[in-house]
Amino acid sequence: MTDTLKSIPILVPGAINPVTLDRLRAVFDVTYVEEGFGAVSDALASRVRGIAAIIPMSAADIDRFPKLEIIAHFGVGYDSVDARHAASRGIMVTNTPEVLNEDVADIAVALLLNAIRQLPLAEQWLRDGKWASKGPFPLTPLTLRERRVGIYGLGRVGRAVARRLEAFGLDIAYHNRSAVDGVPYQYYPTLIGLAEAVDTLISVTPSTPETAKSVDAKVLAALGPKGVFVNIGRGATVDQDALIEALRDGTIAAAGLDVFANEPHVPQSLLDLPNATIVPHVGSATEYTRAAMATLCAENVIAWFTEGWPKTPVPETLGVERPRTN
């Protein structure tokens, strides 16, 4: 790359995949601050033109950087970045969609199967020696057979989940803000309507003000006592207290969760529930997919400064244009 690019100051605040860091260092003048924004000096903040990060970035954080042009967020969900404020400042925001679709969809199916067939409990039965001492693991009351699945958020990942579940011979329906063209699944204009029509709900929806706690007690009750809820989207889209109560009192039968309301903190009342299969937000956590996300994160910054437009801008900043002079 040219010396001109090497003179552009890029900030990486906090831990990030080393692929991102190495790719950016080969092109730009990169400063890595392990401690995050709190350790960034005013002198450095006054020069920075690009940021690549996985940590949250509020309006106040953004306003510390007067020359900032682009925020490359590591991850498909970017609710922790105030993209609307960035847009008002003429700052581009990008994320890393598409490359994690398949791994995240795999986790959705794994959580569904684990929740229905109680595989974590069965494994523990074996490990505790109960197979030998007490006999076979009890028959599970639920099965995947004849289930009707509702997908809340039929975006890229939602469609990947649907394709997998079609192979199981399951009926699939969905709820979005609007119907999706070219898909064979039944559309429901309301989430409660979808929940009433299915017994299995998989949430893949992003966290927005409109989706906050949208999976509430009424939605869970609509699934019924054989209902199963799976969440691979965002914890903020669920009323977590209502979910715990629904699992505890039998309003629904089981849940499989990869995301939570206050990560990484999961309440003990949820941990104690035997009908909740829970994993620590590992949907995209394979070396293969994280390397692809890391590369895309870096390539967004590179494309911005070499081509004038990033590869994957978020909708809020589609109207942002790169400054003609710097």
VMD Tcl script that draws the C-alpha trace (Angstrom):
set ca {
  {0.00 0.00 0.00}
  {1.06 3.59 -0.43}
  {2.72 5.80 2.16}
  {-0.45 7.93 2.10}
  {-2.46 5.05 3.57}
  {0.33 4.33 6.05}
  {-0.13 7.83 7.42}
  {-3.84 7.34 8.22}
  {-4.35 6.84 11.99}
  {-6.58 3.86 12.82}
  {-7.56 2.99 16.39}
  {-8.29 -0.51 17.70}
  {-9.65 -0.04 21.25}
  {-9.84 -3.27 23.23}
  {-9.29 -6.91 22.32}
  {-10.12 -7.96 18.78}
  {-9.37 -10.93 16.57}
  {-5.67 -10.78 15.60}
  {-6.56 -11.22 11.92}
  {-8.19 -7.78 11.98}
  {-5.24 -6.21 13.74}
  {-2.63 -7.76 11.45}
  {-4.53 -6.83 8.29}
  {-4.94 -3.21 9.36}
  {-1.33 -2.89 10.53}
  {-0.15 -3.91 7.08}
  {-1.95 -0.92 5.57}
  {-2.41 1.90 8.10}
  {-0.85 3.62 11.10}
  {-2.59 1.49 13.74}
  {-2.72 2.14 17.47}
  {-3.95 -0.73 19.62}
  {-5.19 0.27 23.08}
  {-5.96 -2.85 25.04}
  {-7.83 -1.03 27.80}
  {-10.43 0.49 25.48}
  {-11.61 4.07 25.01}
  {-10.80 5.12 28.58}
  {-7.10 4.80 27.87}
  {-7.15 6.81 24.62}
  {-5.43 10.16 25.02}
  {-6.99 13.37 23.74}
  {-4.02 13.82 21.44}
  {-4.62 10.43 19.81}
  {-8.40 10.97 19.68}
  {-7.88 14.23 17.79}
  {-6.08 12.37 14.96}
  {-8.00 9.10 14.58}
  {-9.85 8.67 11.28}
  {-10.96 5.07 11.58}
  {-11.90 2.70 14.40}
  {-12.17 -1.08 14.30}
  {-13.73 -2.52 17.44}
  {-16.03 -5.04 19.03}
  {-16.68 -2.98 22.17}
  {-19.70 -0.66 22.59}
  {-19.45 2.87 21.22}
  {-21.85 5.48 22.55}
  {-22.55 8.95 21.19}
  {-20.16 10.36 23.79}
  {-17.45 7.95 22.67}
  {-17.98 8.93 19.04}
  {-17.83 12.63 19.83}
  {-14.31 12.27 21.25}
  {-13.01 11.78 17.69}
  {-13.40 14.95 15.59}
  {-11.78 13.49 12.46}
  {-13.43 10.07 12.63}
  {-14.75 8.79 9.27}
  {-15.55 5.12 9.83}
  {-16.42 2.71 12.65}
  {-15.89 -0.90 11.59}
  {-17.81 -3.00 14.08}
  {-16.77 -6.63 14.55}
  {-20.05 -8.57 14.57}
  {-23.32 -8.68 12.69}
  {-25.32 -7.15 15.55}
  {-24.33 -3.53 16.06}
  {-26.87 -2.34 18.63}
  {-23.97 -1.44 20.94}
  {-22.86 1.24 18.45}
  {-24.89 4.46 18.21}
  {-25.15 4.27 14.43}
  {-27.78 7.00 14.20}
  {-25.53 9.45 16.01}
  {-22.62 8.40 13.80}
  {-24.75 9.10 10.73}
  {-25.62 12.56 12.07}
  {-21.89 13.23 12.29}
  {-21.24 11.93 8.77}
  {-19.45 8.84 10.07}
  {-19.79 5.49 8.32}
  {-20.60 2.38 10.40}
  {-20.08 -1.16 9.11}
  {-20.71 -4.64 10.49}
  {-19.81 -8.19 9.45}
  {-22.92 -9.95 8.07}
  {-23.22 -13.02 5.82}
  {-19.95 -14.70 6.79}
  {-21.39 -16.06 10.06}
  {-24.77 -17.21 8.74}
  {-24.04 -20.92 8.55}
  {-22.36 -21.39 11.93}
  {-25.07 -19.41 13.72}
  {-27.81 -21.37 11.95}
  {-26.11 -24.59 13.03}
  {-26.26 -23.45 16.66}
  {-29.98 -22.71 16.34}
  {-30.67 -26.27 15.23}
  {-28.34 -27.68 17.89}
  {-30.10 -25.74 20.63}
  {-33.49 -26.88 19.34}
  {-32.46 -30.54 19.32}
  {-30.80 -30.27 22.72}
  {-33.84 -28.60 24.26}
  {-36.31 -31.11 22.82}
  {-34.30 -34.30 23.36}
  {-32.72 -33.17 26.67}
  {-29.26 -34.18 25.46}
  {-27.33 -32.23 28.12}
  {-29.30 -34.03 30.84}
  {-28.82 -37.37 29.08}
  {-25.07 -36.80 28.85}
  {-24.91 -35.93 32.54}
  {-26.92 -39.09 33.34}
  {-24.21 -41.12 31.62}
  {-21.30 -39.19 33.16}
  {-22.77 -39.57 36.66}
  {-22.90 -43.35 36.26}
  {-26.70 -43.47 36.37}
  {-26.97 -45.49 33.15}
  {-25.19 -48.34 34.89}
  {-26.78 -47.82 38.32}
  {-30.33 -46.78 37.45}
  {-30.85 -47.88 33.87}
  {-31.62 -46.01 30.66}
  {-32.24 -42.27 30.63}
  {-36.00 -41.57 30.90}
  {-38.00 -41.14 27.71}
  {-38.18 -37.49 26.67}
  {-41.71 -36.05 26.57}
  {-40.97 -33.94 23.48}
  {-40.02 -34.81 19.91}
  {-39.18 -32.84 16.80}
  {-41.80 -34.79 14.88}
  {-44.85 -32.86 13.65}
  {-43.66 -29.58 15.09}
  {-44.54 -26.28 13.47}
  {-41.70 -23.78 13.64}
  {-41.99 -20.02 13.67}
  {-38.94 -17.91 12.84}
  {-38.90 -14.42 14.28}
  {-36.67 -12.52 11.87}
  {-36.34 -14.11 8.44}
  {-33.13 -12.36 7.46}
  {-29.94 -14.00 6.27}
  {-29.50 -16.20 9.35}
  {-33.24 -16.85 9.65}
  {-33.36 -18.19 6.09}
  {-30.33 -20.40 6.79}
  {-32.14 -21.82 9.83}
  {-35.28 -22.40 7.75}
  {-33.33 -24.31 5.09}
  {-31.96 -26.66 7.73}
  {-35.35 -27.26 9.31}
  {-36.92 -28.00 5.93}
  {-34.65 -31.06 5.82}
  {-36.38 -32.31 9.00}
  {-39.74 -32.12 7.22}
  {-41.07 -29.36 9.47}
  {-43.67 -26.72 8.62}
  {-42.16 -23.24 8.81}
  {-43.76 -19.82 9.25}
  {-42.25 -16.44 10.08}
  {-42.77 -12.90 11.30}
  {-40.92 -9.84 10.00}
  {-41.85 -6.19 9.75}
  {-42.97 -7.09 6.22}
  {-43.27 -10.20 4.09}
  {-40.16 -11.53 2.35}
  {-40.41 -12.05 -1.40}
  {-39.60 -15.43 -2.89}
  {-39.85 -17.64 0.21}
  {-42.32 -20.53 0.57}
  {-43.06 -19.99 4.26}
  {-46.30 -18.56 5.66}
  {-46.03 -14.96 6.81}
  {-47.67 -13.62 9.97}
  {-47.89 -9.82 10.33}
  {-47.73 -9.96 14.13}
  {-45.46 -11.87 16.49}
  {-48.36 -12.94 18.71}
  {-50.13 -14.27 15.63}
  {-47.07 -16.33 14.74}
  {-46.74 -17.66 18.29}
  {-50.38 -18.73 18.32}
  {-49.88 -20.67 15.09}
  {-46.73 -22.57 16.08}
  {-45.31 -24.55 18.99}
  {-41.65 -23.73 18.35}
  {-40.33 -20.18 18.14}
  {-36.79 -19.35 17.02}
  {-35.76 -15.73 17.50}
  {-33.16 -14.39 15.09}
  {-34.25 -10.77 15.27}
  {-31.81 -7.91 16.02}
  {-32.02 -5.66 19.05}
  {-33.80 -2.41 18.23}
  {-36.12 -0.14 20.22}
  {-39.02 -1.82 18.42}
  {-37.97 -5.38 19.31}
  {-37.03 -4.74 22.95}
  {-38.70 -7.43 25.13}
  {-41.02 -8.25 22.24}
  {-40.94 -11.93 23.21}
  {-42.99 -11.39 26.36}
  {-45.27 -13.41 28.62}
  {-48.15 -13.27 26.11}
  {-46.01 -14.56 23.26}
  {-44.61 -17.38 25.41}
  {-48.08 -18.36 26.62}
  {-49.27 -18.52 23.02}
  {-46.69 -21.25 22.30}
  {-48.44 -23.53 24.80}
  {-47.25 -26.14 27.30}
  {-45.36 -28.12 24.63}
  {-43.77 -24.95 23.34}
  {-40.05 -24.54 22.79}
  {-38.28 -21.20 22.49}
  {-34.82 -20.78 20.95}
  {-32.91 -17.49 20.91}
  {-29.82 -16.90 18.78}
  {-30.56 -13.23 18.10}
  {-30.21 -10.83 21.02}
  {-31.11 -11.20 24.68}
  {-32.67 -7.74 24.77}
  {-35.50 -8.92 22.49}
  {-36.85 -11.18 25.26}
  {-38.45 -10.40 28.60}
  {-36.00 -12.64 30.43}
  {-37.94 -12.62 33.71}
  {-41.08 -13.71 31.87}
  {-39.12 -16.46 30.12}
  {-37.75 -17.78 33.41}
  {-41.25 -17.81 34.88}
  {-42.68 -19.54 31.79}
  {-40.05 -22.27 32.03}
  {-40.49 -22.62 35.76}
  {-44.28 -22.96 35.79}
  {-44.69 -25.02 32.62}
  {-46.16 -22.30 30.43}
  {-43.67 -23.60 27.86}
  {-41.76 -26.86 27.92}
  {-38.18 -25.87 27.13}
  {-35.79 -23.27 25.80}
  {-32.42 -23.18 24.06}
  {-30.51 -19.93 24.57}
  {-27.27 -18.55 23.16}
  {-27.93 -14.92 24.17}
  {-29.02 -13.21 27.37}
  {-30.24 -9.88 28.68}
  {-27.09 -8.81 30.53}
  {-24.18 -10.72 29.07}
  {-21.99 -12.24 30.39}
  {-24.12 -12.31 33.54}
  {-26.82 -14.99 33.58}
  {-29.17 -15.08 36.58}
  {-28.98 -18.10 38.86}
  {-32.72 -18.58 38.47}
  {-32.12 -19.36 34.78}
  {-29.04 -21.48 35.43}
  {-31.05 -23.64 37.84}
  {-33.73 -24.56 35.30}
  {-33.30 -28.12 33.96}
  {-35.47 -27.34 30.92}
  {-33.20 -24.51 29.73}
  {-30.29 -25.44 27.46}
  {-27.86 -22.54 27.67}
  {-24.54 -21.73 26.00}
  {-22.35 -18.58 26.32}
  {-23.07 -16.70 23.05}
  {-21.07 -19.08 20.87}
  {-23.15 -18.87 17.68}
  {-20.30 -17.68 15.47}
  {-17.51 -18.95 17.71}
  {-15.51 -21.11 15.34}
  {-12.01 -20.22 14.21}
  {-13.18 -20.40 10.59}
  {-16.04 -17.94 10.96}
  {-14.31 -15.55 13.34}
  {-11.39 -15.29 10.89}
  {-13.85 -14.46 8.11}
  {-15.52 -11.82 10.31}
  {-12.13 -10.39 11.24}
  {-11.08 -10.12 7.61}
  {-14.33 -8.39 6.64}
  {-13.99 -5.95 9.54}
  {-10.55 -4.90 8.30}
  {-11.57 -4.90 4.63}
  {-14.37 -2.43 5.40}
  {-11.79 0.07 6.66}
  {-9.47 -0.56 3.73}
  {-12.26 -0.20 1.17}
  {-13.42 3.06 2.75}
  {-10.04 4.71 2.37}
  {-9.11 3.17 -1.00}
  {-12.45 2.99 -2.83}
  {-14.58 5.53 -0.97}
  {-17.20 2.97 0.10}
  {-17.08 -0.01 2.51}
  {-18.19 -3.54 1.74}
  {-20.96 -3.85 4.34}
  {-22.36 -0.52 5.58}
  {-25.24 -0.60 8.07}
  {-28.57 0.88 6.92}
  {-28.39 3.93 9.19}
  {-25.27 5.22 7.45}
  {-26.05 4.48 3.81}
  {-26.31 8.22 3.15}
  {-22.87 9.01 4.51}
  {-20.25 10.14 2.01}
  {-16.51 10.09 2.46}
  {-14.97 13.56 2.84}
  {-13.33 14.78 -0.37}
  {-10.39 16.31 1.49}
  {-8.74 15.27 4.75}
}
mol new
graphics top color blue
foreach p $ca { graphics top sphere $p radius 0.5 }
foreach p [lrange $ca 0 end-1] q [lrange $ca 1 end] { graphics top cylinder $p $q radius 0.2 }
display resetview
